[in-house]
Amino acid sequence: MTLQLLVILLGLVVFEIVSSIDNAIVNAHVLKTLPERFRKLFLTWGLLIAVVVMRGVLPFVIVWFSNPSLSLTQLVSFVFSGDPSIAMHIEKSKGLLLLGGGVYLVLVFLSWLFLEEKKYAFLVEHFIHRQSVWFYAFASIFFTSVVYIAIRINPALALAAAIGSTAFFITDGFKKNAEKAETSLASISMSAWSKLLYLEVLDASFSIDGVIGAFAFTISIPLILIGNGIGAFVVREFTIRGMKLVEKFAYLKNGAMYSIGMLGALMVLESFGKHYPFWLAPLNTFALLGIFLFLSYREINMEKRAVSI
């Protein structure tokens, strides 16, 4: 049992780190324009907001929405006392939570694959990006197929899929606008406090993917809080101290997105009754991270050879 918890926790930490790298790089460019004391505020008090509010409160809200018959008091009581009757109730509604989250993550992956500018790790990525107009067709076919299967199993599952799809389109639109605004912050004449507060709001919006993806590893809120919290702390440290190192690894974002896509697919399949061992989600994250770290490292060596010639 201890090994299982350790593997899940490590998977949560790694997934939080790789899924937050892209936003951390953008944050770093803005932080360069802030005085030292505001950078420290972003790392300390900003981290508290990121962990307690987003990584702590949001999982509660998601589990609560998938268990509307439970009061918030009952849910909090379950987390701190482990009431077996409430645990059984939450386990029964696990499919709703997994399907909504899985649909959301798969759409995040498809959006990145078809629409987003990227450093191409494989030729097929370049080909797919050139067919960007097909994103809407693929997303619609995927969503319709999921709803069709869900209705045959449980109509409530179809509603969960629709909620996941709605959450994606709302947050995707907000994130795209926020990303543009965040990039321009570095050159806008604003007070340090204004930039800091704006960074916190945008950082919270970009943490949603990591929180939803955490449910592929476990539905234990304390584990999600600990794992994502540690990951958020590591990312904050990198944001201020090690972004030049992270930026060298060109394919880390690709690894994060493939991990998100695979976790989303696992969540969808598990919501339909498939059962997977506890180590599969962490193994998926570790393996994909390893592959794309290797590709990044190979790229660095190739560039070094080209310069030395």
C-alpha positions in Angstrom: 0.0 0.0 0.0 2.9 2.4 0.8 4.5 1.6 -2.6 1.2 2.3 -4.3 0.8 5.7 -2.6 4.4 6.6 -3.4 4.0 5.7 -7.1 0.8 7.7 -7.4 2.3 10.7 -5.5 5.4 10.7 -7.7 3.2 10.5 -10.8 1.1 13.5 -9.6 4.2 15.6 -9.0 5.8 14.8 -12.4 2.5 15.4 -14.2 2.0 18.7 -12.5 5.5 19.8 -13.4 5.4 18.8 -17.1 1.9 20.1 -17.7 2.8 23.5 -16.2 6.2 24.1 -17.9 4.7 26.1 -20.8 3.0 28.6 -18.5 6.0 28.8 -16.3 8.2 29.9 -19.2 5.7 32.7 -20.1 5.6 33.7 -16.4 9.4 33.9 -16.3 9.4 36.5 -19.1 7.0 38.7 -17.1 8.9 38.2 -13.8 12.1 39.5 -15.4 10.4 42.9 -15.5 9.6 42.9 -11.8 11.8 43.9 -8.8 13.4 41.1 -6.7 11.0 41.4 -3.8 8.0 40.9 -6.1 9.6 37.8 -7.5 9.9 36.5 -4.0 6.2 37.3 -3.3 5.2 35.3 -6.4 7.2 32.3 -5.1 5.9 32.5 -1.5 2.4 34.0 -1.2 1.7 33.3 -4.8 2.5 29.6 -4.2 0.1 29.6 -1.3 -2.7 30.8 -3.5 -1.8 28.4 -6.3 -1.8 25.4 -3.9 -4.5 26.1 -1.4 -7.1 27.8 -3.8 -6.5 25.9 -7.0 -4.9 22.6 -6.1 -6.8 22.4 -2.8 -10.3 23.9 -3.4 -10.8 22.9 -7.1 -10.6 19.1 -6.5 -13.2 19.5 -3.7 -15.5 21.4 -6.1 -15.1 18.8 -8.9 -15.8 15.9 -6.6 -18.7 17.7 -5.0 -20.3 18.5 -8.4 -20.1 14.8 -9.3 -21.8 13.9 -6.0 -24.6 16.5 -5.7 -26.4 14.5 -3.0 -23.6 15.0 -0.6 -23.3 18.2 1.4 -20.1 20.1 1.5 -19.8 19.2 5.2 -20.1 15.5 4.5 -17.4 15.7 1.8 -15.0 17.6 4.1 -15.7 15.0 6.8 -14.9 12.2 4.4 -11.6 13.7 3.4 -10.4 14.1 7.1 -12.1 11.1 8.6 -12.4 8.6 5.8 -16.1 7.7 6.3 -16.5 4.4 4.5 -20.2 5.1 3.6 -19.3 8.3 1.9 -16.3 6.7 0.2 -18.6 4.1 -1.3 -20.9 6.8 -2.5 -18.0 8.7 -4.2 -16.7 5.4 -5.7 -20.1 4.9 -7.4 -20.0 8.3 -9.0 -16.3 7.9 -10.1 -17.4 7.2 -13.7 -19.1 10.6 -14.0 -16.0 12.4 -12.7 -13.6 10.4 -15.0 -15.7 10.8 -18.1 -16.1 14.6 -17.7 -12.4 15.0 -17.0 -11.4 12.6 -19.7 -13.4 14.4 -22.4 -11.8 17.7 -21.3 -8.3 16.3 -21.5 -8.7 14.6 -24.8 -10.0 17.9 -26.3 -7.1 19.8 -24.8 -4.7 17.3 -26.5 -6.5 17.5 -29.9 -6.6 21.3 -29.7 -2.8 21.3 -29.2 -2.2 18.7 -31.9 -4.2 20.4 -34.6 -4.2 24.1 -33.7 -1.2 25.1 -31.7 2.2 26.3 -33.0 4.8 23.9 -31.6 8.3 22.5 -32.0 7.7 19.4 -34.1 9.1 16.2 -32.6 7.7 14.0 -35.4 6.9 14.8 -39.1 3.3 13.7 -38.5 2.8 16.6 -36.1 3.7 19.0 -38.8 1.3 17.3 -41.2 -1.6 17.3 -38.7 -1.0 21.0 -37.8 -1.3 21.8 -41.5 -4.8 20.2 -41.4 -5.9 22.4 -38.5 -9.4 22.8 -39.9 -10.0 19.1 -39.2 -9.8 19.7 -35.4 -13.5 20.6 -35.3 -14.4 17.4 -37.2 -12.3 15.1 -35.0 -13.4 16.8 -31.8 -17.1 16.5 -32.9 -16.8 12.8 -33.9 -15.0 12.0 -30.7 -17.6 13.8 -28.5 -20.5 12.3 -30.4 -19.1 8.8 -30.1 -18.5 9.2 -26.4 -22.1 10.5 -25.8 -23.5 7.6 -27.9 -21.7 5.0 -25.8 -22.5 6.8 -22.5 -26.2 7.0 -23.2 -26.3 3.2 -23.6 -24.6 2.7 -20.3 -26.0 5.6 -18.2 -27.6 8.8 -19.4 -25.9 10.6 -16.5 -22.6 9.8 -18.1 -23.6 11.6 -21.3 -24.3 14.7 -19.2 -20.8 14.4 -17.6 -19.3 14.2 -21.1 -21.2 17.3 -22.1 -20.0 19.1 -19.0 -16.4 18.1 -19.8 -16.8 19.5 -23.4 -18.4 22.7 -22.2 -15.6 23.2 -19.6 -13.0 22.7 -22.4 -14.4 25.3 -24.7 -14.9 27.9 -21.9 -11.4 27.5 -20.5 -9.8 27.1 -23.9 -11.1 30.5 -25.0 -10.1 32.1 -21.7 -6.6 30.6 -21.8 -6.0 31.7 -25.4 -6.9 35.3 -24.6 -5.0 35.1 -21.3 -1.9 33.7 -23.0 -1.8 36.7 -25.4 -2.3 39.1 -22.5 0.3 37.5 -20.4 2.9 37.6 -23.1 2.3 41.3 -23.6 2.6 42.1 -19.9 6.4 42.1 -20.2 6.3 45.2 -22.4 3.3 47.0 -20.9 3.9 49.8 -18.4 2.0 48.6 -15.3 2.7 48.7 -11.6 4.5 45.7 -10.1 1.5 45.0 -8.0 -0.8 45.0 -11.0 1.4 42.6 -12.9 1.8 40.3 -9.9 -2.0 40.1 -9.3 -2.6 39.5 -13.0 0.0 36.7 -13.1 -1.8 35.0 -10.2 -5.2 35.1 -12.0 -3.7 33.7 -15.2 -1.6 31.1 -13.4 -4.8 29.8 -11.7 -6.5 29.5 -15.1 -3.6 27.4 -16.5 -3.6 25.1 -13.5 -7.0 23.5 -14.4 -5.4 20.9 -16.8 -3.2 19.7 -14.0 -6.0 19.4 -11.5 -8.3 17.5 -13.8 -5.5 15.2 -15.0 -4.8 14.3 -11.4 -8.0 12.3 -11.2 -6.5 9.9 -13.7 -4.1 8.9 -10.9 -6.5 9.0 -7.9 -9.7 10.4 -6.6 -8.1 11.0 -3.2 -8.2 14.8 -2.6 -5.4 14.8 0.0 -3.1 13.0 -2.4 -4.0 15.4 -5.2 -3.3 18.3 -2.9 0.1 17.0 -1.8 1.2 15.8 -5.3 0.1 18.9 -7.2 1.3 21.2 -4.4 4.8 19.8 -4.5 4.7 20.0 -8.3 3.5 23.6 -8.2 6.4 24.4 -5.8 9.0 22.9 -8.1 7.5 24.8 -11.1 7.7 28.1 -9.2 11.3 27.4 -8.4 12.1 26.7 -12.0 10.2 29.8 -13.1 12.5 32.0 -11.1 15.8 30.1 -11.1 16.0 27.6 -13.9 13.9 28.7 -16.9 17.0 28.9 -19.2 17.7 25.2 -18.5 14.0 24.2 -19.1 13.8 26.2 -22.3 16.7 24.2 -23.8 14.5 21.0 -23.6 12.4 21.9 -26.7 10.1 18.9 -26.6 8.9 19.0 -23.0 5.6 20.6 -24.0 5.1 17.8 -26.5 5.6 15.2 -23.8 3.1 17.0 -21.5 0.5 17.1 -24.2 0.9 13.5 -25.2 0.6 12.6 -21.5 -2.6 14.6 -21.2 -4.0 12.9 -24.2 -3.2 9.4 -22.9 -4.5 10.2 -19.4 -7.7 11.6 -20.9 -8.2 8.4 -23.0 -7.6 6.2 -19.9 -10.2 8.2 -17.9 -12.8 7.8 -20.7 -12.2 4.1 -21.0 -12.2 3.6 -17.2 -15.5 5.5 -17.0 -17.0 2.9 -19.4 -16.0 0.0 -17.1 -12.4 -0.8 -18.1 -10.1 -1.4 -15.1 -6.4 -0.5 -15.1 -3.7 -1.1 -12.4 -2.7 1.9 -10.2 0.7 2.2 -11.8 -0.5 2.7 -15.4 -1.2 6.4 -15.2 2.2 7.2 -13.5 4.0 4.9 -15.9 2.4 6.7 -18.9 3.7 10.0 -17.5 7.2 8.8 -16.7 7.6 7.0 -20.1 6.4 9.9 -22.2 8.5 12.4 -20.2 11.6 10.1 -20.7 11.0 9.8 -24.5 10.7 13.6 -25.0 13.6 14.4 -22.7 15.7 12.1 -24.8 14.5 13.8 -28.0 15.3 17.2 -26.4 18.7 16.1 -25.3 19.5 14.7 -28.7 18.4 18.0 -30.3 20.8 19.9 -27.9 23.7 17.6 -28.9 22.9 18.0 -32.6 23.0 21.8 -32.3 26.3 21.6 -30.4 27.8 19.5 -33.2 26.5 21.9 -35.9 28.1 24.9 -34.1 31.4 23.1 -33.6 31.7 22.2 -37.3 
